Amino acid sequence: MLLDIDHHSGVPIYRQIMDQVREQIMAGLLKAGEQLMTVRELAATLNINPMTVSKAYSAMETEGLLQRRRGVGLFVATIRSEKKRLARETALEAILARAVATALQYGVSKEKTKQMLDKLFSTYQTEKQRESNE
């Protein structure tokens, strides 16, 4: 589990942990049943207070993303594919909302923004096809 914490972003560290772990679960990088690092291990790795990690883990457990097995640790919960799809779409919509706001602030037209998005889709699809053929 790779996490990148930005101490200067203004986003609380527990929130950064939650967001990044959630993204990894929804992207399939963390699989159902996979054990997470202990609170102490992750806190030591990130050089942060263990209570911060505990707060993030507890919130994700409440959210249904993690399961606690007494005496064993925390594991990625099994998540219905529909819930994963909705979470992915919600996350993508938030990213696109920021992109649209930026386009408007920069005075880039809706049509030009669509063209840029289409070009990016084509570029990444071509790269993905190339990788799958190798």
PyMOL commands that set and color helices and strands:
alter all, ss='L'
color gray80, all
select helices_A, chain A and resi 13-26+39-46+50-62+81-106+110-133
alter helices_A, ss='H'
color red, helices_A
select strands_A, chain A and resi 66-69+73-76
alter strands_A, ss='S'
color yellow, strands_A
deselect
rebuild
show_as cartoon
